[in-house]
């Protein structure tokens, strides 16, 4: 009997000490180098172009949570508003017409392959922009271009916003990116945000490229070798490989 009790006790102890699931590592970025800045960073038309140059840390591409008070606030506000975040439902509810509607439908048809929960990198940059201008006060977009060095060891991450619900001219960011490409850097991806719109649920977080987006993607793949285009709403991200760019309507 004592032997049975001892064995049971050891088994129980083993169960109690079994490790739980390991959380994915968090990600962060150091202070950036500001290339251009004007206006109030927390108001409309606050313009910012900056770049980070960092080691290619696997945590950036993982599923962890970012070191970001801005992102934490963003997710709390998404939860408090109980808004629809299912990416396919948002695409299907969109009032887009014509070519934009066709592009939405293409993403829906490939949703299982292309759409994933937002990763640490996307969350980090969504939190960064949300800290500039609260998404649920005035929705604003950003774009980023990620380049990898020729030896694969380092990243250059360009971030651009004009604190508007759109990006406008992309020249300010595309010009330094193409200059880097000429020096041997490779464009891993281009990403921008399609955000939630308070009081306008039909415009919320549509994860498909508009006609201008599709045109930019195709042109940048041709001129700079861009490997993928991502669109994020901070909850989910669509990751479109360059080989699919030609399937999207551009006019």
Secondary structure, 3 states (H helix, E strand, C coil): CHHHHHHHHHHHHHHHHCCCCCCCCCECCCCCEEEEEECCCCCCCCEEEEEEEEECCHHHHCCCCECCHHHHHHHHHHHHHCCCCCHHHHHHHCCCCHHHHHHHHHHHHCHHHHEEECCHHHHHHHHHHHHHCCCCCCCCCCEEEEEECCCCCEEEEEEEECCCCCCCCCHHHHHHHHHHHHCCCEEEEEEEECCCCCCCHHHCCCCCCCHHHHHHHHHHHHHHCCCEEEEECCCEEEEEEHHHHHHCCCC
